[in-house]
Amino acid sequence: MAAIAQWPALDRVAGDLEGQVYRVMRDRILQGQMPPGQRLPSTRMLAISLGVARSTVVNAYERLKAEGYLQSATGSATRVAAFTTPPLQGQAASTPLSPMPMTESAAGGLFEPGVPDVSAFPHAAWARCLGARGRSLRVHDLGYGAHSGIRELREAILDHISATRGVTARPEQLLIVPSTGAAIDLLARVLLQPDRRLGTVAWMEEPGYETAQALLRMAGADLAPVPCDQAGIDVARAAGPPPRLIYVTPSHQYPTGVTMSLPRRLALLEFARANGSVVLEDDYDSEFQYASRPIAALQGIDRGEVVAYLGTFSKTLAPGLRVAYAVVPSWLVSEAAAAQRLRGAVVPIHIQAALADFIREGRFRAHLRHMNAIYAARMAAAVSALRRHCGDWLDIGEGTGGLQLATWFRNASTDDRAALQRINAQGFALRSMSALHLGPPRSGLLFGIARMAPEAADAAAARIAALLRVP
């Protein structure tokens, strides 16, 4: 087939052959070189042609199917999927946006959302990395020059997120910051300056992350909610003037847990490109997926430089490390870095250097694998227990990923804040879903699973059911 004959040589030195197959095919689909309905070569034929194991091609195909690029049925060939929002034909290297003119609830509570289990933190491995770097920091790393992060850590993070999340960038585009909140605040204040005459409207997913709502308001944003459904944020349902910023959690929506579909992703990127909007992609806990591998980041398919990608080690390692990062469009690097230097949003050098070693030595990936297995078991136990005991009152989510589980009251008139007050008074630390809405609220409860041992989930769910019975 022509698809095989025109396939570029794989870089065997760089490794990650599965990722290379995935990225070549994904990019060809997005560029219109492989139109909807085109039949793909069999996994066996392509593997033989490329000189790789068949499993390498099978895994790449499965990844593309999971993200909506391919479709197949039993007994038929795999084909390129049809998009309701078509890819931008011939715009693989589209012109970037022009540079703009310079001008916790109770600690330790049961089912608490948003907190990882730090009891499993790899103390010994981290102590070795931290101790070694503390004794051997280089002189040029101890000055003021590395306010946006040392190059070693930037490169280590980029290597990781390019392989696992599909992010494409240069080290200079990555800023090391103390938290995702710091990144949101920094970028919002840069992009929402009143004298830009580009507007101060910011779109938020509905429901959405309350801390992001507060930070955007403090930066001067006029917030407008945009509905989320089972396919993610729907820009076609938005009202009002075009936004300057769009805050999204596409890989694992907070708090509902849904994954934004490929058509919605393409529609969002095209809308942002056409309207001069910047998308803040918060990828806060997408490393934890229990039913499938993580969906690639929105930033990886951005061809208009409209996405700023935000990640954190607070959920994957520990909040106390105070390390997060932002991958910003190239046209925004200079101004964002200058603003970071003025605001002093920096991470201590010895922490950065130790984390770079921790990632390079493979310890971070090993920790992720370990925690993914632990959290998967805890999520499954929580879902099962809550459905068994609380299913008469609550519609329980699937729990396919992340550290929290969204539930909705079956009786829409239920006051979730009153229910929350009764429940949390008994040692729990749930959150109400209505508090996460900017517009008309929907009633529900948000559970955290990270610190709920599987053997304790059943008794905890039974206690909550007893409290829900109270009129």
N, C-alpha and C positions, 0 to 999 in steps of 0.2 A: 504493500500500500504506500501511497505518497507520504502518509503520516510517518511511516517508518523510514523511508528513504531520505526525508528531509530532517530527520532528528539530529540535533547537535551532539557532538561527542560529550560524554559525561566526564566530569572532573573527578577522577578516582583518587587523586591526592587529597582533595578537599573532603572526601567522604560524603556521608548522608545521601547515598544514591537514591533512596526512596524520595527524599525531599526534592532532589533535582528533577526527577521524573514528574513529581507532583507540580512543581513550579513551572516547568516548561509547558505542560499541558494546560494548567490554569491560565497562564499568561496568553497562550494562543487562543483560548476560548474568549477571554476578556477583550482581546484585540480583534476579534471577528475572523481570525484565520481558520478557526474550526467552528463553522456555523451550527446552529441548533439542528439536531437530527442527524448530524454526521456520525457514521458508524466508526467505532474505534477498532484498532487491531486487537486480536485476542491477547490476553495476558501472556500466553505462551509464546506467540509470535513476536511480541514486542520484547519480551525478556531475552529470547534468542538473538534478536537483532542487536540489542544493546549490550549483550554479554553479561547480563546480571541474573541473579536468582529470580525465579518466577514470583516468589513471595514479595520481592521488592516492588514489582509492578502491581501485584494484587493489592498490596497495602496502599500504594499511591492511588489506584483506582477507587478503593474503598473510601479513602480520605476525600477524594473529589466528589464521590456520591454523597457522603455525609454532609458536605458543604453546599450541595445543590447544583454542582456543575455537570454531573453525569446522571444518567438514569438507565435502569435496566430492569427487565422482567425475566422470570424463570423461563429458560429455553430460548431467549432472544439475545441479540447482540447488545453490548453496551453502546450507548449513543450520547452525544452532547445534549444536555437538557435544554428545553425551551424556556426562556425567561419572560416573565410578564413585563419586566423592564429590561430591554435589550442592552447588551454591552455597547460602549461607545465605539463605533466602527472607525478603525484607523487612527485612534487617539491613544495608542500605547505610550507615546512620548509626548503627550499633550503639554502645551505651554503652562508652566506654573503660574500661580497667581502673581501679579506684579507686586513688588515690595511696596508696603504701605508707606505713606509719607512719614518722616520722622516727626515729627511734631512732639461617761458611759453609765447606762443604768447601773444598778448595784453590782459591784465586782463579785465574781464567784457565783452569781445566781444561776439556777438551773435553766437550760435551754436559752442561754443568752446569745443573741445574734452578733455577728461581726467580730468575734474574738477567736483566735486559733488556740490550739492546745500547746502551750509552751512547755508543758512538762516533758514533751518528747523532743525538746530542742537538743541538737547534737553538741552537748557541752564540750566534750573532750576534743573533738575535731576543730570546733571553733576556737577553743583556747589555744590549741597548737598554732593555728593560723594567726591569731591575734598576738600571741606572745612572740612569734618569729618576726612579725612585722614591727611590733613595738621596739624590738631590739635593733632593727636594721633599716629604718626609714632613710631614704635618700635625702640629701640636703636640699635638692631643688624641689622636693615635694613639701617642704616645711615652710615655704613662703606663702605669699598671697596669690600666686599665679593660678592655682588650681581651684578657683572658686566654683567652677561648674563641674568639677570632678576630675580625678586623675585618669589619664588615658587608659591605664591598665584595666580599671574597673569598667570604663565605658566600653572598651573592646570586649571584655568578658561578658558583659550584659548583652551586647549586640550579638555576639556569637550564640548565646543562649536563646534569645527571643527570635532571632532569624531562623534558627533550627526548629524551635517549638511553636512559635506564634506566626511565622511568616513575615516578620517585620523587615523592611528594607530601608537602610539608612547608612550614613557615615558616622564615625565616632563623634565628630564635631556637632552633630545634631542632637546628641544625647546630653541632658543636663541631670546631674545627680542632686537630689533635693532631700530634705528630711522626711517628707510625707507626701502622699497624693494630694492632701489638702493644700499643702504649700505650693504644689505645682498648679492646682486649679486657681488658687489665689493669684499667683504670679502671672499666669497667662491671661487670666481674666482682666487684671489691671492693665496689662500691656495692650490688650486688644479692645478694651472698652473705654479708652480715653475719650472724653467728650469732644475734644477738638479734632478728632478724626473724621467727623461727619459721616461715619459709617453706621451709626445707630448703636443703641445699647440694649437691644432686644436679645435675650438668650432663651432658647428653647430647652425645656427640661422634659425628660420622659415622665409620663404619668401612669402609675405612681413612680416615684423616684427617690434618689438618695438625698436625705434631708440635709446632710452636711454640705453637699454640693449646692443645694438650694441656698443655704445660708451664706456660703462663701461668694456665690455669684451676686447675691443681693448686696453684700458688703462692698463688692467691687463696682457697684453702680448699675448692675443689670436690671432690666425690666423683664421679669420672668414670665414666660408663657408656657403652659402645659401642652404637651402633644401626646395623644393617647397611644398606649402600648397594648397590643393584643398578643396572640400566640405566635405572631411572626415578627414581633418587635415594634419599634417606633414606626409610625405611619405618617410620613411628611405630607401625604395627600390630604390628611384630615386636620392639618394645622391651619390656624386662622391668624389674621393680622399681618403686619409688615414682615419682610424677610429678616431673619435674625443675624446678628454678628457672630454669635456662638451657638453651638448645638451640643449639649452634653448628653452622651449616650454610654450605655454599658452593653454593647452588642453581643459579646460572646456569652455572657451570663447575666441577664438583666437584673438589676437590683430594684425591687426585692422579689420579683415574680419568678426569676430563674429561667425565663424563656431565652432562646437563641434567635437573634435576628436572621431572617431568611436572606438568601442571596439576592432575590429581587428587591427586597427592601434596602439591603446594603447598597446596591447599585443605584437605586433611586435617591438615597440619601447623599451619596457622593456626587451624583450629577446635580442635585439641587444645590449643594454647597458650592460646587464649582461655578454654577451659573449665577449664583446670587452673592458671591464673595463672602460666604460664611466659612467659619473655621469649626471643625468638629473636634470636640474633646472626647477621645475614646478612653474611658476608664476601664482598664482590664484587671480589675482588682483581685479576683480569685478564680480566674479561668483555668489556672493550672490544675484545678481539682475537678475532674470529670469522671463519672462512674459508669456511664452507659456507653461511652464512645471516647475517642481521643478528642482533645481540645480543638475547637473550630479556629481556623486561622484568623488573625487580627484583621480588622477593617483597614488598618494602615497599609497592610501588605498589598492591597488591590487598589490603593489610591493612586491615580495617575495625574491628579491635578494639584498635588501638594496642599490639600485642604484639611488633613488629619494631623492632630497632635495626639500621640499615643502615651498614655500614662500607666505606669506599673509600680508595684510596691513589693517590698520584702516583709511587710508587716504581717500579711496573712500566710506567707509561705515559710517564713523563719520565725520572727518575733517582732511585735510592735516596738519593743524597747531598743532595737537596733537603730531605729529612726533613719531608714534608708529607703528612698523611692527614686523614681526617675521619670523624665519626660523626653520623648523623642519628638522634636518639633520640626515643622517644615523648614527647608533650607533658607527660605527668605525671611524667616522669623528668628533665626539663630542669634544674630548679632544683638538685636534689641532685647530678646529674652535673657541672654547672658548678661547684658548690661544691667537689666532690672534685677536679676538675681544677685549680682555683686552689690548693688545698692541696698537691697533688702536683707542681705546677710543670710539668705536661706541656703546654708552650706552644711555639709556632713564632715565630721572630723576625719582627717587624713588616715589615721591608723585604722579606723573602722573600714574605710574604703579599700585600703590596701589589703587588709585581711579578707574582706569579702571577695576581692578579685582572686586571691589564691583559693579561697573556698570553692568558688565556681570553677576555676581552671582545673583544680584537682578532681573534679567530678563529685565532690561531696554534696553540692547543692542538688544535683539531679538525683543522687541516691536518697537524700532526705525527702525530696518530692515523691519519689516512688514509695517510700516507706509511709509517708503521711497520707498519700492517696489511698492506699489500702486501708489504713486505719479509719479515715473519714468515710470511705465507702461503706464500711461495716456499720459505722455509727449512723450514717444517713439511712441505710436500709432498716436498721432497728427502729429508728425514730419514726419513719414512715409507717412501718408495720404496726407499731404500738399506737400511734395516733389514729390510724384508720380503725383499729380494733376498738379503742375506747372512746374516741371523740368523733367518729365518723357521722354520728347522728346530728351533730351541730356544725362540724367543719368540713369543707371540701379540701382535702389534703392534696398538695402538689405531688409531682412525680419524684422529686428529689434526685435528679440525674446528675447534679453537680453542685459545687460550691459549699459554703459553710452555713447556709441558712435555708429554711424551708418555709415557703409562703403557704398560708391557708386562708380560706375565705369562709365567712359565716354563711350557712345555707339560707338562713333567714336574713335577708338584706337589711331589715330594720333593727337588727341587733346592735346595741351600743357597745362597740368593741373597747372603748376606753373604760367603761364601767366594768366590763369583764376583765380587762387587763388589770385594773386596780385590785379586784378580788384575788386574781391569780398571783400577781407579783407580791402581794402581802403575805403569801405563804412560801416565800423563798425562791420564786421564779424570777426571771428577768426578760420576759417576752416584750415585744413591741407591737403597737397597734398598726394595722395597715392603713387606717384612715389618716393617721398622722403623716403619711408619706405622700399625700395628695395635695396639689395646689388648687385644684378645682373641686367639684362635688366628690366627696369621699366614698370609698367602698369599704365595707366593714370586714375585718379579718385580723388574724394574729400572725406574727412573724417569729419563727423558732430558730434558734441556733443549735447546731448539732456537734460542733467541734469538741466540746468538753463533756458530752453526754455519753458515758460508757454504755455499750449495747445492753449489758445486763441490768442497767438501771432505768432504761427507757420505758419499759412496761409499767413499772410502779409509778414513774413520774407522769406518764400519760393518764393512768387511772386517777391520780390525784387531780389532774386538770379536768378530767371528765366530771368528777364529783363537784368541782367548783362551777363548771358550766351548767350543771343542773339547778343551781341556785337561781331563782327567778330574779 
